[in-house]
Amino acid sequence: MASSDPYQVFNFLIEIEGLVIGGFSECSGLQVETELFEYREGGLNEYMHNFVGSTKYTPLVLKHGLTSNDGLWKWHQEIVSQGLNQGIKRRNGTIYLLDQQRNMAKVWNFKQAFPYKWTGPELRADSSEVAFASVELVHRGLNQVPA
């Protein structure tokens, strides 16, 4: 049986509604958590019953260096100015983790997302670092699909 090396975290792309909006330096929030309810049955001391509750999806946080492409900022500003109840479309997207040959290794789809938070760069006259911004997307589901 051949062993395989773990995938490297820097090799990823993000696509929203069919457009690759890559160039991100970080993507976090790939997390799904299902509530657990414990129930202690009277007279039963060996274990507790466990029941499944609702499932929560952590917001996706996308960080990138600022460029002239401001599509995520404009999307967030649509939410601010019109709100979701005024026909703002939630968008579906995909996160691709690539292997060393840049082939798809892992794929996650997220559903009905919209940006609820945008954070701009910290501007400092004494620094030559890249200006980074981040956007946080809430969504209604995350699933892993075959690559």
DOSEMAR-369690 format. One line per field, with one value per atom (N, C-alpha, C): x, y, z; atom name. Coordinates in nm, 3 decimals. Layout:
! residues N
x	c(X_...)
y	c(Y_...)
z	c(Z_...)
atom	c(CA_...)
***
This chain:
! residues 147
x	c(0.083_0.000_0.089_0.066_0.147_0.101_0.198_0.162_0.148_0.063_0.047_0.082_0.144_0.182_0.060_0.055_-0.056_-0.056_-0.172_-0.184_-0.132_-0.079_-0.026_-0.136_-0.144_-0.256_-0.251_-0.136_-0.125_-0.181_-0.218_-0.254_-0.405_-0.477_-0.623_-0.680_-0.802_-0.878_-1.017_-1.079_-1.216_-1.296_-1.411_-1.499_-1.637_-1.693_-1.828_-1.910_-2.020_-2.110_-2.034_-1.943_-1.874_-1.753_-1.724_-1.608_-1.500_-1.379_-1.268_-1.222_-1.239_-1.199_-1.078_-0.988_-0.870_-0.781_-0.662_-0.572_-0.585_-0.648_-0.663_-0.540_-0.502_-0.389_-0.434_-0.563_-0.613_-0.762_-0.802_-0.943_-0.960_-1.044_-1.070_-1.220_-1.259_-1.400_-1.458_-1.374_-1.423_-1.456_-1.573_-1.611_-1.761_-1.798_-1.938_-1.950_-2.047_-2.064_-2.211_-2.235_-2.370_-2.387_-2.496_-2.523_-2.546_-2.508_-2.523_-2.602_-2.709_-2.788_-2.767_-2.732_-2.712_-2.834_-2.870_-2.985_-2.945_-2.962_-2.930_-3.059_-3.064_-3.181_-3.172_-3.280_-3.282_-3.251_-3.162_-3.125_-3.016_-2.975_-2.873_-2.746_-2.645_-2.524_-2.405_-2.418_-2.304_-2.275_-2.376_-2.357_-2.475_-2.459_-2.566_-2.611_-2.738_-2.789_-2.745_-2.709_-2.671_-2.767_-2.819_-2.911_-2.857_-2.883_-2.835_-2.930_-2.874_-2.952_-2.928_-2.936_-2.918_-2.769_-2.743_-2.606_-2.576_-2.457_-2.413_-2.296_-2.293_-2.184_-2.112_-1.984_-1.902_-1.886_-1.889_-1.866_-1.730_-1.724_-1.597_-1.529_-1.401_-1.323_-1.221_-1.231_-1.142_-1.054_-0.922_-0.827_-0.748_-0.729_-0.655_-0.588_-0.484_-0.420_-0.510_-0.519_-0.605_-0.552_-0.642_-0.610_-0.721_-0.717_-0.823_-0.953_-0.949_-1.069_-1.145_-1.258_-1.331_-1.471_-1.483_-1.612_-1.670_-1.586_-1.637_-1.683_-1.612_-1.653_-1.789_-1.806_-1.932_-2.047_-2.020_-2.123_-2.165_-2.067_-2.098_-2.178_-2.143_-2.214_-2.357_-2.383_-2.521_-2.602_-2.541_-2.608_-2.637_-2.539_-2.554_-2.665_-2.666_-2.760_-2.900_-2.913_-3.043_-3.096_-3.010_-3.053_-3.100_-3.103_-3.141_-3.288_-3.370_-3.513_-3.551_-3.455_-3.482_-3.431_-3.420_-3.383_-3.235_-3.152_-3.010_-2.994_-2.924_-2.909_-2.797_-2.829_-2.726_-2.651_-2.526_-2.445_-2.384_-2.372_-2.308_-2.162_-2.080_-1.938_-1.871_-1.745_-1.665_-1.523_-1.468_-1.329_-1.256_-1.148_-1.069_-0.933_-0.900_-0.764_-0.692_-0.575_-0.502_-0.383_-0.344_-0.225_-0.101_0.014_0.139_0.144_0.066_0.061_-0.051_-0.115_-0.226_-0.351_-0.368_-0.492_-0.582_-0.713_-0.806_-0.787_-0.766_-0.750_-0.873_-0.923_-1.042_-1.128_-1.259_-1.353_-1.464_-1.491_-1.602_-1.694_-1.822_-1.922_-1.989_-2.015_-2.096_-2.217_-2.329_-2.456_-2.509_-2.568_-2.645_-2.570_-2.452_-2.367_-2.391_-2.361_-2.354_-2.255_-2.189_-2.090_-2.159_-2.124_-2.181_-2.077_-1.949_-1.845_-1.730_-1.684_-1.567_-1.470_-1.343_-1.242_-1.130_-1.102_-0.997_-0.859_-0.759_-0.621_-0.589_-0.485_-0.430_-0.327_-0.350_-0.261_-0.161_-0.032_0.075_0.185_0.224_0.327_0.465_0.486_0.618_0.632_0.542_0.544_0.541_0.604_0.599_0.527_0.445_0.371_0.259_0.211_0.098_-0.028_-0.115_-0.243_-0.341_-0.389_-0.481_-0.620_-0.720_-0.858_-0.916_-1.025_-1.091_-1.241_-1.307_-1.453_-1.501_-1.610_-1.667_-1.801_-1.818_-1.939_-2.015_-2.143_-2.228_-2.292_-2.325_-2.379_-2.473_-2.541_-2.642_-2.600_-2.474_-2.432_-2.297_-2.223_-2.090_-2.083_-2.046_-2.030_-1.907_-1.846_-1.729_-1.777_-1.728_-1.766_-1.641_-1.657_-1.539_-1.468_-1.336_-1.257_-1.263)
y	c(-0.117_0.000_0.125_0.213_0.333_0.438_0.504_0.610_0.741_0.827_0.956_1.067_1.170_1.284_1.370_1.434_1.526_1.643_1.699_1.813_1.938_2.030_2.154_2.260_2.337_2.429_2.554_2.584_2.707_2.695_2.576_2.549_2.535_2.648_2.641_2.751_2.729_2.825_2.838_2.953_2.973_3.023_2.962_2.997_3.033_3.145_3.184_3.209_3.134_3.145_3.131_3.035_3.005_3.092_3.192_3.278_3.243_3.213_3.187_3.323_3.342_3.469_3.447_3.360_3.321_3.437_3.409_3.512_3.535_3.443_3.456_3.400_3.465_3.416_3.322_3.328_3.244_3.219_3.099_3.062_2.979_3.027_2.952_2.941_2.856_2.837_2.711_2.624_2.495_2.408_2.434_2.366_2.342_2.222_2.184_2.120_2.166_2.113_2.079_1.958_1.913_1.910_1.971_1.973_1.831_1.811_1.681_1.702_1.626_1.631_1.501_1.514_1.396_1.378_1.253_1.221_1.106_1.131_1.027_0.955_0.827_0.745_0.695_0.708_0.665_0.517_0.483_0.345_0.292_0.370_0.329_0.411_0.345_0.417_0.391_0.298_0.263_0.367_0.437_0.535_0.631_0.737_0.833_0.820_0.843_0.845_0.976_0.969_1.087_1.102_1.224_1.255_1.370_1.363_1.464_1.583_1.704_1.828_1.893_2.023_2.096_2.107_2.136_2.148_2.295_2.340_2.478_2.480_2.584_2.604_2.733_2.723_2.838_2.928_3.061_3.150_3.126_3.140_3.130_3.266_3.267_3.390_3.383_3.478_3.484_3.607_3.588_3.699_3.707_3.831_3.850_3.986_3.997_4.125_4.214_4.340_4.433_4.456_4.450_4.479_4.567_4.592_4.672_4.594_4.461_4.378_4.392_4.460_4.483_4.421_4.305_4.236_4.198_4.153_4.115_4.238_4.349_4.474_4.518_4.514_4.555_4.464_4.335_4.240_4.275_4.301_4.339_4.469_4.565_4.692_4.677_4.581_4.551_4.506_4.423_4.374_4.493_4.581_4.696_4.788_4.817_4.916_4.862_4.736_4.683_4.579_4.509_4.404_4.281_4.169_4.042_4.037_4.113_4.109_4.186_4.253_4.333_4.263_4.133_4.060_4.038_4.063_4.034_3.883_3.841_3.698_3.640_3.534_3.455_3.379_3.351_3.287_3.156_3.061_2.933_2.942_2.861_2.864_2.731_2.726_2.605_2.642_2.561_2.575_2.451_2.472_2.362_2.359_2.245_2.222_2.143_2.193_2.132_2.052_1.951_1.875_1.945_1.881_1.943_1.965_1.889_1.907_2.003_2.067_2.161_2.094_1.965_1.893_1.902_1.895_1.899_1.777_1.802_1.694_1.682_1.796_1.801_1.917_1.897_2.001_2.014_2.139_2.169_2.270_2.243_2.337_2.404_2.534_2.603_2.663_2.671_2.708_2.840_2.917_3.037_3.130_3.168_3.253_3.401_3.483_3.627_3.686_3.795_3.856_3.941_3.916_3.995_4.083_4.062_4.143_4.161_4.283_4.315_4.391_4.350_4.416_4.462_4.590_4.648_4.632_4.679_4.664_4.762_4.728_4.821_4.904_5.032_5.121_5.183_5.166_5.218_5.276_5.398_5.464_5.401_5.328_5.272_5.127_5.081_4.940_4.931_4.825_4.799_4.667_4.622_4.497_4.514_4.402_4.402_4.440_4.519_4.557_4.441_4.388_4.274_4.318_4.255_4.272_4.133_4.128_3.999_4.019_3.915_3.915_3.786_3.796_3.679_3.648_3.523_3.477_3.381_3.411_3.313_3.231_3.108_3.019_2.919_2.846_2.749_2.606_2.578_2.440_2.427_2.328_2.298_2.148_2.103_1.960_1.932_1.818_1.776_1.684_1.708_1.629_1.566_1.460_1.399_1.498_1.495_1.585_1.541)
z	c(0.000_0.000_0.000_-0.095_-0.107_-0.005_0.055_0.148_0.070_0.120_0.054_0.152_0.098_0.180_0.208_0.322_0.351_0.252_0.228_0.139_0.209_0.131_0.187_0.186_0.293_0.312_0.225_0.163_0.086_-0.054_-0.095_-0.234_-0.246_-0.258_-0.263_-0.351_-0.397_-0.477_-0.418_-0.441_-0.397_-0.517_-0.536_-0.647_-0.589_-0.635_-0.593_-0.719_-0.732_-0.848_-0.980_-0.986_-1.111_-1.141_-1.059_-1.081_-0.981_-1.029_-0.939_-0.886_-0.758_-0.698_-0.609_-0.656_-0.580_-0.547_-0.503_-0.458_-0.309_-0.240_-0.096_-0.028_0.081_0.158_0.269_0.302_0.411_0.396_0.428_0.433_0.559_0.650_0.773_0.793_0.885_0.915_0.853_0.803_0.752_0.872_0.928_1.052_1.053_1.093_1.108_1.246_1.323_1.459_1.481_1.527_1.557_1.708_1.755_1.898_1.950_2.072_2.137_2.265_2.281_2.403_2.478_2.606_2.691_2.780_2.799_2.883_2.976_3.104_3.203_3.239_3.209_3.238_3.382_3.452_3.591_3.605_3.698_3.723_3.630_3.532_3.436_3.464_3.522_3.563_3.471_3.375_3.290_3.182_3.135_3.028_3.025_2.947_2.924_2.779_2.755_2.618_2.551_2.424_2.347_2.230_2.212_2.104_2.021_1.892_1.799_1.795_1.797_1.786_1.651_1.648_1.522_1.488_1.362_1.313_1.287_1.330_1.310_1.213_1.131_1.035_1.072_1.094_1.128_1.006_1.024_0.909_0.846_0.714_0.641_0.645_0.677_0.681_0.568_0.475_0.359_0.372_0.372_0.382_0.253_0.207_0.082_0.081_-0.001_-0.022_-0.106_-0.071_-0.144_-0.286_-0.381_-0.521_-0.576_-0.706_-0.767_-0.782_-0.767_-0.774_-0.641_-0.643_-0.520_-0.521_-0.584_-0.593_-0.458_-0.366_-0.233_-0.154_-0.169_-0.104_-0.159_-0.291_-0.352_-0.308_-0.299_-0.254_-0.111_-0.024_0.114_0.118_0.035_0.033_-0.018_-0.105_-0.145_-0.023_0.060_0.181_0.273_0.290_0.378_0.329_0.200_0.149_0.125_0.088_0.052_0.149_0.214_0.306_0.232_0.302_0.239_0.203_0.271_0.243_0.118_0.056_-0.063_-0.189_-0.188_-0.308_-0.328_-0.227_-0.241_-0.252_-0.351_-0.376_-0.290_-0.221_-0.155_-0.264_-0.241_-0.345_-0.294_-0.386_-0.357_-0.397_-0.333_-0.366_-0.339_-0.379_-0.365_-0.323_-0.234_-0.192_-0.241_-0.314_-0.371_-0.302_-0.244_-0.194_-0.302_-0.343_-0.453_-0.402_-0.479_-0.443_-0.500_-0.490_-0.534_-0.685_-0.760_-0.906_-0.946_-0.848_-0.866_-0.920_-0.889_-0.918_-0.795_-0.818_-0.705_-0.615_-0.487_-0.390_-0.300_-0.253_-0.169_-0.216_-0.207_-0.253_-0.149_-0.108_-0.018_-0.086_-0.082_-0.132_-0.014_-0.028_0.071_0.000_0.074_0.014_0.071_-0.018_0.018_0.114_0.073_0.156_0.126_0.225_0.204_0.303_0.265_0.355_0.461_0.586_0.694_0.763_0.729_0.792_0.694_0.683_0.601_0.689_0.690_0.771_0.680_0.684_0.600_0.663_0.593_0.641_0.754_0.827_0.925_0.850_0.841_0.767_0.862_0.830_0.915_0.827_0.855_0.775_0.794_0.902_0.929_0.883_0.796_0.753_0.601_0.548_0.404_0.374_0.469_0.452_0.350_0.299_0.207_0.284_0.221_0.282_0.267_0.378_0.377_0.420_0.360_0.401_0.423_0.497_0.515_0.503_0.459_0.451_0.517_0.593_0.659_0.597_0.559_0.493_0.583_0.609_0.673_0.562_0.592_0.488_0.551_0.465_0.511_0.485_0.490_0.475_0.409_0.454_0.402_0.385_0.266_0.248_0.163_0.189_0.112_0.001_-0.119_-0.234_-0.296_-0.374_-0.436_-0.529_-0.528_-0.614_-0.758)
atom	c(N_CA_C_N_CA_C_N_CA_C_N_CA_C_N_CA_C_N_CA_C_N_CA_C_N_CA_C_N_CA_C_N_CA_C_N_CA_C_N_CA_C_N_CA_C_N_CA_C_N_CA_C_N_CA_C_N_CA_C_N_CA_C_N_CA_C_N_CA_C_N_CA_C_N_CA_C_N_CA_C_N_CA_C_N_CA_C_N_CA_C_N_CA_C_N_CA_C_N_CA_C_N_CA_C_N_CA_C_N_CA_C_N_CA_C_N_CA_C_N_CA_C_N_CA_C_N_CA_C_N_CA_C_N_CA_C_N_CA_C_N_CA_C_N_CA_C_N_CA_C_N_CA_C_N_CA_C_N_CA_C_N_CA_C_N_CA_C_N_CA_C_N_CA_C_N_CA_C_N_CA_C_N_CA_C_N_CA_C_N_CA_C_N_CA_C_N_CA_C_N_CA_C_N_CA_C_N_CA_C_N_CA_C_N_CA_C_N_CA_C_N_CA_C_N_CA_C_N_CA_C_N_CA_C_N_CA_C_N_CA_C_N_CA_C_N_CA_C_N_CA_C_N_CA_C_N_CA_C_N_CA_C_N_CA_C_N_CA_C_N_CA_C_N_CA_C_N_CA_C_N_CA_C_N_CA_C_N_CA_C_N_CA_C_N_CA_C_N_CA_C_N_CA_C_N_CA_C_N_CA_C_N_CA_C_N_CA_C_N_CA_C_N_CA_C_N_CA_C_N_CA_C_N_CA_C_N_CA_C_N_CA_C_N_CA_C_N_CA_C_N_CA_C_N_CA_C_N_CA_C_N_CA_C_N_CA_C_N_CA_C_N_CA_C_N_CA_C_N_CA_C_N_CA_C_N_CA_C_N_CA_C_N_CA_C_N_CA_C_N_CA_C_N_CA_C_N_CA_C_N_CA_C_N_CA_C_N_CA_C_N_CA_C_N_CA_C_N_CA_C_N_CA_C_N_CA_C_N_CA_C_N_CA_C_N_CA_C_N_CA_C_N_CA_C_N_CA_C_N_CA_C_N_CA_C_N_CA_C_N_CA_C_N_CA_C_N_CA_C_N_CA_C_N_CA_C_N_CA_C_N_CA_C_N_CA_C_N_CA_C_N_CA_C_N_CA_C_N_CA_C_N_CA_C)
***
